[in-house]
Amino acid sequence: MGDFLFAARSGLGFLTTIPVGISMEGLAALGKRLYLFPVIGSVIGVLMGCAGYLFELFLPSQVASVVIIVSLYYLTGINHLDGLADFGDGVVAHGSREKKIGAMRDVSLGIGGVVFCAI
């Protein structure tokens, strides 16, 4: 049970900006329990859904929507948006498979990333 909680804590720290303490041993334990990724993602989703409901009670709908999206990006460290931008860069890159993968690994933001994030 201790190894399970160790892996879950490391997963929460890996997927969010919550400072729970991540170690290589914890990430190795998480690697053996890949089923924890959707569980941790669901916990994050439920927490943010509850926060969104509370924001909706006290703020106008449009403001609450912006606040919850910004909160979610802050909580997850904008990892999903970065992945979407990298995917967009790879989709619009012309050439071989290696060139497309190179565009996704490039640290600079390309026009494909901008368009995918804007849509």
VEXDREN-2710 file (C-alpha; in Angstrom, 1 decimal):
% VEXDREN-2710
k/r/px/py/pz
1/MET/0.0/0.0/0.0
2/GLY/2.9/2.4/0.7
3/ASP/4.3/1.9/-2.8
4/PHE/0.9/2.6/-4.3
5/LEU/0.6/5.9/-2.4
6/PHE/4.2/6.7/-3.2
7/ALA/3.4/6.2/-6.9
8/ALA/0.1/8.2/-6.7
9/ARG/1.9/11.1/-4.9
10/SER/4.6/11.1/-7.6
11/GLY/1.9/11.1/-10.3
12/LEU/0.1/14.0/-8.8
13/GLY/3.4/15.9/-8.6
14/PHE/4.3/14.9/-12.2
15/LEU/0.9/16.0/-13.7
16/THR/0.5/19.2/-11.6
17/THR/2.4/22.0/-10.1
18/ILE/1.4/20.9/-6.6
19/PRO/4.7/20.5/-4.5
20/VAL/4.2/17.0/-3.2
21/GLY/7.8/15.9/-3.7
22/ILE/8.9/13.8/-6.7
23/SER/11.7/11.4/-6.7
24/MET/13.1/9.0/-9.2
25/GLU/11.9/6.1/-7.0
26/GLY/8.4/7.5/-7.0
27/LEU/8.4/7.9/-10.8
28/ALA/9.7/4.3/-11.2
29/ALA/6.8/3.1/-9.0
30/LEU/4.5/5.2/-11.1
31/GLY/5.9/3.6/-14.2
32/LYS/4.8/0.2/-12.9
33/ARG/1.3/1.6/-12.2
34/LEU/0.3/3.4/-15.4
35/TYR/-3.4/2.9/-14.6
36/LEU/-2.9/5.8/-12.1
37/PHE/-2.6/8.4/-14.8
38/PRO/-6.3/8.4/-15.7
39/VAL/-7.2/8.1/-12.0
40/ILE/-5.1/11.2/-11.1
41/GLY/-6.4/13.0/-14.1
42/SER/-10.0/12.3/-13.0
43/VAL/-9.2/13.6/-9.5
44/ILE/-7.9/16.8/-11.0
45/GLY/-10.9/17.0/-13.2
46/VAL/-13.3/16.5/-10.3
47/LEU/-11.5/19.1/-8.2
48/MET/-11.5/21.7/-11.1
49/GLY/-15.2/20.8/-11.8
50/CYS/-16.1/21.6/-8.2
51/ALA/-14.1/24.8/-8.4
52/GLY/-15.9/25.7/-11.6
53/TYR/-19.3/25.1/-10.0
54/LEU/-18.3/27.4/-7.1
55/PHE/-17.0/30.1/-9.5
56/GLU/-20.2/29.9/-11.4
57/LEU/-22.2/30.6/-8.3
58/PHE/-20.4/33.9/-7.5
59/LEU/-19.2/35.1/-10.9
60/PRO/-20.8/35.8/-14.3
61/SER/-20.6/32.7/-16.6
62/GLN/-18.0/34.3/-19.0
63/VAL/-15.7/35.4/-16.1
64/ALA/-16.1/32.0/-14.4
65/SER/-15.2/30.2/-17.6
66/VAL/-12.0/32.2/-18.0
67/VAL/-11.1/31.8/-14.3
68/ILE/-11.5/28.0/-14.4
69/ILE/-9.4/27.6/-17.6
70/VAL/-6.7/29.8/-16.2
71/SER/-6.8/27.9/-12.9
72/LEU/-6.6/24.6/-14.8
73/TYR/-3.6/25.7/-16.8
74/TYR/-1.9/27.0/-13.7
75/LEU/-2.6/23.8/-11.8
76/THR/-1.2/21.6/-14.6
77/GLY/1.7/23.8/-15.5
78/ILE/0.3/24.4/-19.1
79/ASN/1.6/21.0/-20.2
80/HIS/-1.5/20.3/-22.3
81/LEU/-1.3/23.5/-24.1
82/ASP/2.4/23.0/-24.9
83/GLY/1.6/19.5/-26.2
84/LEU/-1.1/20.8/-28.4
85/ALA/1.2/23.5/-29.8
86/ASP/3.9/20.9/-30.5
87/PHE/1.3/18.7/-32.2
88/GLY/0.2/21.6/-34.4
89/ASP/3.8/22.3/-35.4
90/GLY/4.2/18.7/-36.4
91/VAL/1.0/18.6/-38.4
92/VAL/1.9/21.7/-40.6
93/ALA/5.5/20.7/-41.1
94/HIS/6.2/19.5/-44.6
95/GLY/8.6/16.7/-45.4
96/SER/9.6/13.4/-44.0
97/ARG/8.5/11.8/-40.7
98/GLU/11.8/12.8/-39.1
99/LYS/11.2/16.4/-40.1
100/LYS/7.7/16.4/-38.5
101/ILE/9.1/14.9/-35.3
102/GLY/11.9/17.5/-35.4
103/ALA/9.3/20.3/-35.6
104/MET/7.5/18.9/-32.6
105/ARG/10.7/18.6/-30.6
106/ASP/11.8/22.2/-31.5
107/VAL/11.6/24.5/-28.5
108/SER/10.3/27.5/-30.5
109/LEU/6.7/28.0/-31.3
110/GLY/5.7/27.7/-34.9
111/ILE/2.7/28.9/-36.8
112/GLY/1.0/25.5/-36.5
113/GLY/1.2/25.7/-32.8
114/VAL/-0.2/29.2/-32.7
115/VAL/-3.1/28.2/-35.0
116/PHE/-3.9/25.0/-33.1
117/CYS/-3.9/26.9/-29.7
118/ALA/-6.0/29.7/-31.1
119/ILE/-8.7/27.4/-32.5
END
